[in-house]
Amino acid sequence: MAVIFQRTNPYSSPQTFQLKREDFMETSEGLCLSGNIVDMEQQECYSGRLHIADGRIVRIERGPVPETHYILPGFIDAHVHIESSMLTPSAFAREAVKHGVVAAVADPHEIANVMGIEGIDFMIADAAQSGFKFFFGVPSCVPASSFETSGAVLDVAAVEQLLQRDDLYFLAEMMNYPGVVQDDPEVWNKIAAAHRHGKPIDGHAPALSGDDLKKYLRAGISTDHECEDICEAEEKLNLGMKVIIREGSAARRFDQLYPLINSYPSSVMICTDDCGVHDLQRGVFPDLFKRGLAKNLHLFNLLQAFSWNPVNHYALPVGLLRLNDFADCIVVDSLEHFSILQTYINGKKVYDRDRPTAGEPDGALSSGNHKPRVINHFKASEITHSQLEAPVAGDGQVRVIEVFDKSLYTKTRLVPQSLLVSPGTKTLTSNTGADILKVIVLSRYEKAATPAIGFVHGFGLQSGALCTSIAHDSHNIIAVGVDDADLVHAMNTVIRNKGGIACGNEASSVFLPLPVAGLMSTEPVEAVARQYDALLRQAKTQACRLTSPFMTLSFLSLIVIPELKIFTGGLFDVSAFTPVDLLA
């Protein structure tokens, strides 16, 4: 059978599939799906049958059928970091298909910050075991800025080399938006390389506005997933940008931004970005789709955001229930309940609600026998109590990071040193009554690094500490706790195991090992979810009041999201894009 897939420039027109009808012969292995077909191209629903052979839809037959369920295009996560699920790509895929997701536009910059190109190759190789449609990009900011202490650097030459590869589809989010605005040559050379290779460029522009935003867009950066409200999103949309509505674990913006789906149906997509294992299990996409219908969003506008727009923007070889398309689709019981009954990728049934092991004989997604190899980059030595002392200095006020539930943004609080002075000493310490806790960042890439010390408000902890080797984007060790003894215990647990998440104190603690780059487990989703659930329960016993405390903690070191953050060099004022002292 002669099949031609032509991938066109995503800035000009969508991809096209050209198949000669006479080349098709329906074989005994062919598949027929019956039900209410949701036809995106014709903008209608009708009873009928889809005839599938060799992974593609070869005939669409209208006519009455006994089945009352609905057949729709599969969902596409338009921007996700697989590593944030703490699962390898193959394990992620086995869970995603249960919720109707058939493809993911994935940025591997988390593991790239730890392992460089070796990490990217690991993600692609592990993803190839799954049969799921992963489309990886080239990380643009490794590290995210010149201030970061990361495990690898992808310079212009490395990015240029990666962009030449057919298994990498786009230049991933340009997080260094100050570098774009301020004409950083390294940043602009990476952008130029993406244009030379005809690959789209993803954005990351929180709160960017006015002339700075216009300059960012003139660089050819085409998407943004950081919008906090309608006004910010509409400014970007009206300038020609695609807005990706994020519903992750620590940042959830669907309820604020969903009206855009009806107002700008061709310019909106949906993503999870950083989605923890619990939210992956919950099934973000079917939940959002059902909520969207309940909010009176038009069915076909929703489908544009959930499927059509990412396929056409990134020129993805993913089917949309058209003749000759790949048979990438889902079957749901009804548009009201929207329960996923079956998921198909390239005509293979990879999920069946009534038969959880469907597809296993074909090596499809439900087989959990694949064990990924372990790669890592971890040199940190265990720490001592004396390393975490913060001496009183001068008369200034202390800068405190203020966190908010379900948001990645922070604010700066100024508090008097007296609020944090430990009785009988000249050191600053946590004050649980004021909900101000010590926060530590330690480089994992050095044997004897000096910890950076700060303070944070909003966690609510009354005992113990939290620590993780997931610390965006360089993934150093980050911890928050009520006293130095608890911090030392949690941090040394993570250090001894060369990565993971710890919660508790010496008397009672829970630990989730993450041997793959200090980011991912080698276990299946069920095992990781159980361990993560135990961590959340432990955090609650310590009075933590955040919905996703470990996700929130991991973003305190990301110095490209406003306002005040902490990295290996100390506190960082994101608005001014410069390090600042602990004392103001």
Legacy VTK file of the C-alpha trace (Angstrom):
# vtk DataFile Version 3.0
C-alpha trace
ASCII
DATASET POLYDATA
POINTS 584 float
0.000 0.000 0.000
1.458 3.366 -0.966
1.095 5.890 1.839
2.438 9.419 1.629
2.558 11.565 4.779
3.524 15.102 3.965
4.510 17.259 6.894
4.096 20.885 5.889
5.261 24.127 7.452
3.038 24.643 10.516
2.964 28.379 9.868
1.364 28.016 6.435
-1.164 25.184 6.268
-2.104 21.976 8.073
-0.547 18.647 7.202
-2.104 16.551 4.449
-2.514 12.821 4.017
-2.566 11.500 0.445
-3.698 7.915 -0.054
-4.817 6.397 -3.325
-8.177 4.723 -2.926
-7.243 1.900 -5.270
-4.344 0.988 -2.990
-6.727 -0.057 -0.226
-7.931 -3.585 0.275
-9.875 -4.299 3.416
-8.371 -7.441 4.939
-9.732 -9.999 7.347
-7.863 -8.114 10.067
-9.831 -4.953 9.277
-11.834 -3.274 12.012
-15.303 -1.752 11.974
-16.454 0.698 14.660
-20.151 1.550 14.897
-21.875 4.325 16.777
-22.560 8.038 16.668
-19.659 9.492 14.705
-18.613 12.997 15.742
-17.415 14.474 12.461
-15.138 17.470 13.012
-14.746 18.285 9.347
-18.493 18.397 8.628
-19.355 19.728 12.104
-22.074 17.118 12.654
-22.887 13.891 14.474
-24.432 10.949 12.641
-24.951 7.215 13.018
-22.561 5.121 11.030
-19.542 2.884 10.772
-15.831 3.511 10.511
-13.991 0.895 8.476
-10.332 0.642 9.449
-7.469 -1.210 7.775
-3.716 -0.962 8.241
-4.197 1.629 10.955
-6.237 4.086 8.890
-9.863 4.921 8.235
-10.560 3.548 4.762
-14.313 4.084 4.608
-16.911 6.091 6.518
-20.394 4.672 6.133
-23.487 6.633 7.181
-26.577 4.758 8.261
-28.506 3.496 11.270
-26.597 1.279 13.711
-27.713 -0.316 16.991
-24.898 1.244 19.047
-25.701 4.487 20.865
-22.215 5.396 22.085
-20.139 8.181 20.504
-16.902 7.960 18.530
-14.668 11.034 18.718
-11.087 12.000 17.852
-8.674 11.129 20.656
-7.435 13.857 22.963
-4.031 15.485 22.600
-2.129 16.987 25.512
-0.693 20.071 23.832
2.102 20.683 26.339
3.335 18.284 28.998
6.466 17.364 30.896
6.171 13.600 31.300
8.769 13.656 34.058
6.415 15.611 36.346
4.153 12.562 36.575
7.144 10.727 38.132
6.508 8.022 35.524
8.590 6.997 32.541
6.932 7.668 29.163
5.881 4.033 28.739
4.201 3.994 32.161
2.617 7.400 31.519
1.158 6.148 28.240
-0.518 3.133 29.806
-2.440 5.439 32.137
-3.131 8.254 29.650
-5.023 6.058 27.180
-7.512 5.114 29.909
-8.626 8.734 29.787
-8.870 9.119 26.022
-5.476 10.718 25.420
-3.816 9.329 22.290
-0.922 11.764 21.868
1.199 14.215 23.825
3.311 17.167 22.744
6.090 16.632 25.245
8.944 18.862 26.325
11.758 16.750 27.875
13.572 19.709 29.382
13.265 18.345 32.931
15.492 15.364 32.236
17.581 17.415 29.795
18.504 19.770 32.637
19.790 16.738 34.528
21.232 14.529 31.777
21.449 16.610 28.588
21.037 14.817 25.248
21.366 11.436 26.957
18.172 12.249 28.860
16.294 13.235 25.716
17.351 10.008 24.020
16.213 8.049 27.078
12.721 9.578 26.850
12.399 8.843 23.135
13.647 5.258 23.505
11.349 4.500 26.440
8.395 6.118 24.671
8.996 3.867 21.667
8.106 0.864 23.849
4.568 2.141 24.344
2.792 2.516 20.997
1.449 5.854 22.264
2.021 8.930 20.091
4.660 11.035 21.805
5.969 14.121 20.001
9.040 15.422 21.773
10.524 18.876 21.330
14.027 20.289 21.631
14.489 21.964 25.026
15.328 25.606 24.396
16.481 26.591 27.864
18.879 24.137 29.469
19.466 25.684 31.886
16.423 27.971 32.099
18.720 30.957 32.628
22.406 31.719 33.041
21.909 31.927 36.818
20.979 28.233 37.162
23.169 25.380 38.406
22.115 22.495 36.181
23.436 19.085 35.289
23.810 19.874 31.589
23.916 22.723 29.097
22.359 22.675 25.632
24.048 25.516 23.778
23.233 26.813 20.297
25.301 24.100 18.597
23.518 21.340 20.537
20.079 22.825 19.836
20.903 23.149 16.135
21.984 19.499 16.054
18.812 18.358 17.789
16.525 20.406 15.536
17.845 18.475 12.527
16.390 15.239 13.901
13.098 13.865 12.571
12.119 12.521 16.008
12.051 16.022 17.537
9.161 18.177 16.379
9.511 21.721 17.725
11.619 24.101 19.782
10.197 23.722 23.273
9.055 26.571 25.486
11.293 29.615 25.325
11.354 30.193 29.068
14.060 32.806 28.942
11.650 35.509 27.830
13.895 38.219 29.343
16.592 36.956 26.988
14.260 37.424 24.010
13.259 40.922 25.069
16.823 41.951 25.956
18.356 40.534 22.740
20.432 37.768 24.293
22.382 36.404 21.273
22.303 32.811 22.587
18.507 32.922 22.793
18.032 34.524 19.385
20.421 32.074 17.705
18.340 29.154 19.023
15.185 30.805 17.679
16.861 31.349 14.300
17.856 27.668 14.199
14.222 26.616 14.704
13.132 28.830 11.821
15.842 27.402 9.577
14.527 23.893 10.211
10.858 24.885 9.813
9.837 23.881 13.323
7.387 25.797 15.516
8.540 27.521 18.697
6.653 27.182 21.966
6.452 30.055 24.390
6.526 30.700 28.106
5.660 34.318 28.819
3.994 34.798 32.210
2.555 38.312 32.601
4.442 39.556 29.531
2.562 42.454 27.970
2.753 45.506 25.726
5.830 46.146 23.594
7.803 43.363 25.277
5.107 40.852 24.321
5.036 42.148 20.744
8.796 41.694 20.475
8.470 38.169 21.881
5.881 37.333 19.214
7.910 38.933 16.418
10.543 36.301 17.196
8.063 33.740 15.827
7.144 32.257 19.188
3.684 30.869 18.635
2.160 29.570 21.897
1.839 30.387 25.580
0.534 28.248 28.461
1.209 30.667 31.319
-1.873 32.928 31.145
-3.379 33.629 34.556
-6.545 35.451 33.450
-8.720 36.343 30.467
-7.173 39.791 29.933
-3.653 38.384 29.644
-4.840 35.621 27.326
-6.852 37.921 25.048
-3.921 40.283 24.580
-1.831 37.358 23.383
-4.612 35.912 21.228
-5.316 39.236 19.551
-1.644 39.473 18.617
-1.833 36.085 16.895
-0.537 33.781 19.610
-2.068 30.390 20.399
-3.082 30.102 24.053
-2.810 26.697 25.727
-5.102 26.444 28.744
-3.280 24.644 31.523
-4.937 22.338 34.034
-1.986 20.844 35.850
-1.495 19.839 39.451
-0.098 23.067 40.879
-1.636 25.478 38.341
-5.247 25.086 37.206
-6.687 27.713 34.897
-9.559 26.045 33.031
-12.234 27.709 35.181
-10.708 31.136 34.510
-9.999 30.703 30.794
-12.655 28.317 29.396
-14.722 31.145 27.706
-11.822 31.535 25.249
-12.763 28.193 23.681
-15.969 29.664 22.256
-14.500 33.125 21.599
-11.293 31.965 19.869
-12.025 28.375 18.803
-9.159 28.083 16.316
-6.516 29.491 18.666
-6.910 27.570 21.929
-5.468 24.239 23.047
-5.503 22.245 26.300
-2.567 20.940 28.317
-1.653 19.497 31.689
1.938 20.848 31.644
3.093 19.519 35.020
0.641 16.797 35.980
1.256 14.642 39.033
0.445 10.958 39.125
-2.802 11.513 41.065
-4.201 13.938 38.504
-3.087 11.669 35.690
-5.112 8.876 37.287
-8.068 11.208 37.815
-8.301 11.805 34.091
-7.929 15.520 33.440
-9.076 15.524 29.813
-12.449 13.754 30.061
-13.189 15.733 33.214
-12.469 19.049 31.460
-14.409 18.032 28.362
-17.454 17.168 30.442
-17.123 20.394 32.413
-16.830 22.339 29.190
-20.073 20.879 27.853
-21.765 21.697 31.178
-20.583 25.306 30.769
-22.336 25.427 27.361
-19.161 25.356 25.312
-19.895 24.231 21.776
-19.042 20.573 21.171
-16.992 21.259 18.063
-15.188 24.206 19.631
-14.151 21.876 22.452
-12.939 19.294 19.975
-10.883 21.943 18.217
-9.127 22.769 21.471
-8.735 19.151 22.597
-7.698 17.607 19.262
-7.909 19.566 16.025
-5.794 22.619 16.886
-2.706 20.791 18.224
-2.723 18.420 15.223
-2.738 21.323 12.809
-0.452 23.651 14.734
2.320 21.091 15.194
1.574 19.143 11.984
1.188 15.906 13.919
0.524 12.522 12.272
-2.565 12.001 14.437
-5.982 11.175 13.020
-9.098 13.342 13.378
-11.766 10.872 12.178
-11.395 11.852 8.533
-11.175 9.528 5.582
-7.582 8.254 5.205
-6.598 9.528 8.653
-4.868 7.336 11.196
-7.531 5.667 13.317
-6.783 7.537 16.549
-10.103 7.766 18.335
-12.069 7.192 21.507
-15.466 5.693 22.266
-17.534 7.282 25.050
-20.855 6.184 26.528
-22.579 9.559 26.027
-21.799 13.238 25.764
-23.410 13.782 29.175
-21.517 11.224 31.271
-18.482 11.091 28.990
-17.060 7.841 30.326
-14.215 6.500 28.189
-15.147 3.017 26.955
-12.349 2.377 24.467
-9.267 4.074 23.044
-7.692 3.315 19.659
-4.293 4.344 18.290
-3.514 3.529 14.664
-6.556 1.248 14.676
-5.326 -0.808 17.647
-7.498 -1.012 20.703
-5.150 0.137 23.455
-7.773 0.496 26.173
-11.077 -1.241 26.845
-12.933 -0.405 30.032
-14.504 -3.868 30.096
-11.208 -5.639 29.370
-8.322 -3.783 31.071
-5.709 -6.005 29.415
-6.955 -5.293 25.892
-4.144 -5.026 23.404
-1.546 -6.896 25.450
-1.006 -9.662 22.884
0.003 -6.974 20.379
2.504 -5.463 22.781
0.200 -2.498 23.304
-0.089 -0.079 26.157
-1.543 -2.172 28.959
1.478 -4.469 29.227
3.542 -3.452 32.247
6.509 -5.792 31.688
8.858 -3.165 30.255
11.460 -2.089 32.810
13.335 1.095 31.942
17.055 1.382 32.475
18.222 3.741 35.210
20.246 6.840 34.365
21.153 9.576 36.825
23.404 12.517 37.647
23.744 12.988 41.397
26.878 13.994 43.343
25.655 15.786 46.482
27.038 14.726 49.863
24.965 14.529 53.020
24.572 17.788 54.929
24.929 18.800 58.583
22.887 21.024 60.888
25.511 23.774 60.875
25.171 24.182 57.099
21.540 25.282 57.501
22.158 28.091 59.997
21.036 31.545 58.862
22.748 34.204 61.013
21.083 37.509 61.803
22.768 40.264 59.836
22.102 43.996 59.815
18.824 45.739 60.501
16.859 44.995 57.344
13.648 43.060 56.963
13.595 39.474 55.728
12.304 38.742 52.241
9.788 35.890 52.452
8.360 33.959 49.474
4.551 33.844 49.647
2.944 30.853 47.900
-0.678 30.393 46.855
-2.633 27.182 46.438
-3.089 25.993 42.836
-0.789 28.682 41.447
2.858 28.830 40.399
3.062 32.574 41.004
4.507 33.859 44.260
4.693 37.230 45.992
7.286 38.947 48.173
6.566 39.519 51.863
8.776 41.642 54.082
8.864 40.655 57.760
10.991 41.922 60.649
13.955 39.754 61.579
12.662 39.626 65.143
9.794 37.435 63.964
12.318 34.755 62.929
15.100 35.046 65.513
15.549 31.847 67.496
15.417 32.533 71.279
18.881 32.727 72.850
20.629 32.663 69.482
21.537 34.994 66.658
20.110 32.839 63.888
16.938 33.034 61.837
14.605 30.066 62.073
11.072 28.999 61.149
8.076 30.522 62.929
5.172 28.066 62.656
2.799 30.475 64.398
3.308 32.991 61.594
3.473 30.170 59.004
6.965 31.188 57.920
9.240 28.213 57.287
12.835 27.786 56.262
13.337 26.705 52.648
16.617 25.242 51.350
18.028 24.652 47.876
21.190 22.535 47.482
22.989 21.707 44.235
22.873 17.988 43.547
25.623 18.262 40.930
28.421 19.190 43.393
29.899 17.080 46.190
30.230 19.919 48.692
27.837 22.702 47.698
26.710 25.528 49.987
22.961 25.435 50.669
20.889 28.495 49.740
18.613 29.548 52.598
15.320 31.415 52.420
11.885 31.578 54.041
8.426 30.812 52.698
4.866 31.559 53.806
1.797 29.491 52.887
2.637 25.826 53.501
1.099 25.705 56.987
3.418 22.962 58.295
3.426 22.546 62.069
5.931 19.683 62.161
8.408 17.834 59.966
9.810 18.705 56.556
9.240 18.078 52.860
12.128 17.458 50.458
12.341 16.563 46.778
14.876 16.218 43.967
12.194 17.507 41.583
12.977 21.232 41.574
12.209 22.993 38.322
14.047 23.269 36.098
17.554 22.337 37.155
16.268 19.753 39.648
18.497 20.435 42.556
17.415 19.429 46.054
14.735 21.634 47.598
13.251 21.318 51.074
10.935 23.184 53.447
10.620 22.418 57.153
9.860 23.606 60.662
13.354 23.062 62.085
16.858 22.169 60.990
16.758 18.624 62.392
13.744 17.741 60.248
15.282 19.424 57.207
18.550 17.506 57.615
16.701 14.202 57.994
14.543 14.740 54.878
17.374 16.094 52.727
19.812 13.342 53.643
17.170 10.706 52.871
16.909 12.118 49.345
20.697 12.451 49.013
21.428 8.893 50.169
18.978 7.525 47.604
20.208 9.846 44.828
16.751 11.271 44.282
13.192 11.026 45.488
10.594 12.699 47.718
10.731 12.592 51.514
8.183 13.806 54.046
8.163 13.640 57.842
10.769 13.591 60.593
13.048 11.077 62.309
10.108 9.556 64.207
7.758 9.156 61.228
8.574 9.583 57.559
7.556 8.465 54.067
9.870 8.217 51.061
9.258 7.741 47.324
12.455 6.756 45.456
12.971 8.287 41.994
16.009 6.484 40.590
15.634 7.665 36.976
17.452 11.019 36.938
16.014 11.776 40.376
12.747 12.504 38.557
10.996 9.243 37.696
10.205 5.876 39.214
10.713 2.556 37.454
7.425 1.310 38.913
3.981 1.258 37.228
1.468 3.993 37.884
-0.435 2.099 40.585
2.661 1.628 42.748
3.830 5.225 42.305
0.339 6.523 43.099
0.209 4.505 46.333
3.558 5.862 47.456
2.648 9.408 46.495
-0.676 9.092 48.316
1.228 8.087 51.440
3.368 11.224 51.071
0.265 13.424 50.774
-1.279 11.819 53.858
1.925 12.388 55.800
1.991 16.044 54.711
-1.594 16.472 55.913
-0.708 15.022 59.336
1.920 17.769 59.505
-0.887 20.339 58.891
0.178 21.240 55.334
-2.735 23.071 53.742
-1.694 23.052 50.071
-3.510 20.858 47.538
-0.256 19.770 45.856
2.501 20.611 48.345
5.297 18.732 46.574
4.432 20.266 43.208
4.279 23.736 44.770
7.622 23.145 46.467
9.210 21.998 43.214
8.331 25.305 41.521
9.846 27.540 44.197
13.180 27.196 42.383
11.877 28.102 38.910
13.256 31.602 38.452
11.308 32.386 35.273
7.859 32.556 36.915
7.151 35.659 39.034
7.683 36.970 41.609
10.181 35.803 44.224
11.936 32.411 44.001
14.973 30.634 45.433
17.777 28.889 43.543
21.245 27.589 44.362
22.546 31.162 44.495
19.902 32.430 46.938
16.729 34.467 46.449
15.787 35.685 42.968
13.575 38.615 41.993
11.972 37.403 38.763
10.481 40.792 37.861
13.894 42.467 37.965
15.507 39.196 36.800
18.316 39.415 39.289
19.411 37.744 42.541
18.478 39.604 45.726
19.623 39.372 49.333
17.647 37.623 52.040
17.472 40.955 53.863
15.760 43.910 52.203
LINES 1 585
584 0 1 2 3 4 5 6 7 8 9 10 11 12 13 14 15 16 17 18 19 20 21 22 23 24 25 26 27 28 29 30 31 32 33 34 35 36 37 38 39 40 41 42 43 44 45 46 47 48 49 50 51 52 53 54 55 56 57 58 59 60 61 62 63 64 65 66 67 68 69 70 71 72 73 74 75 76 77 78 79 80 81 82 83 84 85 86 87 88 89 90 91 92 93 94 95 96 97 98 99 100 101 102 103 104 105 106 107 108 109 110 111 112 113 114 115 116 117 118 119 120 121 122 123 124 125 126 127 128 129 130 131 132 133 134 135 136 137 138 139 140 141 142 143 144 145 146 147 148 149 150 151 152 153 154 155 156 157 158 159 160 161 162 163 164 165 166 167 168 169 170 171 172 173 174 175 176 177 178 179 180 181 182 183 184 185 186 187 188 189 190 191 192 193 194 195 196 197 198 199 200 201 202 203 204 205 206 207 208 209 210 211 212 213 214 215 216 217 218 219 220 221 222 223 224 225 226 227 228 229 230 231 232 233 234 235 236 237 238 239 240 241 242 243 244 245 246 247 248 249 250 251 252 253 254 255 256 257 258 259 260 261 262 263 264 265 266 267 268 269 270 271 272 273 274 275 276 277 278 279 280 281 282 283 284 285 286 287 288 289 290 291 292 293 294 295 296 297 298 299 300 301 302 303 304 305 306 307 308 309 310 311 312 313 314 315 316 317 318 319 320 321 322 323 324 325 326 327 328 329 330 331 332 333 334 335 336 337 338 339 340 341 342 343 344 345 346 347 348 349 350 351 352 353 354 355 356 357 358 359 360 361 362 363 364 365 366 367 368 369 370 371 372 373 374 375 376 377 378 379 380 381 382 383 384 385 386 387 388 389 390 391 392 393 394 395 396 397 398 399 400 401 402 403 404 405 406 407 408 409 410 411 412 413 414 415 416 417 418 419 420 421 422 423 424 425 426 427 428 429 430 431 432 433 434 435 436 437 438 439 440 441 442 443 444 445 446 447 448 449 450 451 452 453 454 455 456 457 458 459 460 461 462 463 464 465 466 467 468 469 470 471 472 473 474 475 476 477 478 479 480 481 482 483 484 485 486 487 488 489 490 491 492 493 494 495 496 497 498 499 500 501 502 503 504 505 506 507 508 509 510 511 512 513 514 515 516 517 518 519 520 521 522 523 524 525 526 527 528 529 530 531 532 533 534 535 536 537 538 539 540 541 542 543 544 545 546 547 548 549 550 551 552 553 554 555 556 557 558 559 560 561 562 563 564 565 566 567 568 569 570 571 572 573 574 575 576 577 578 579 580 581 582 583
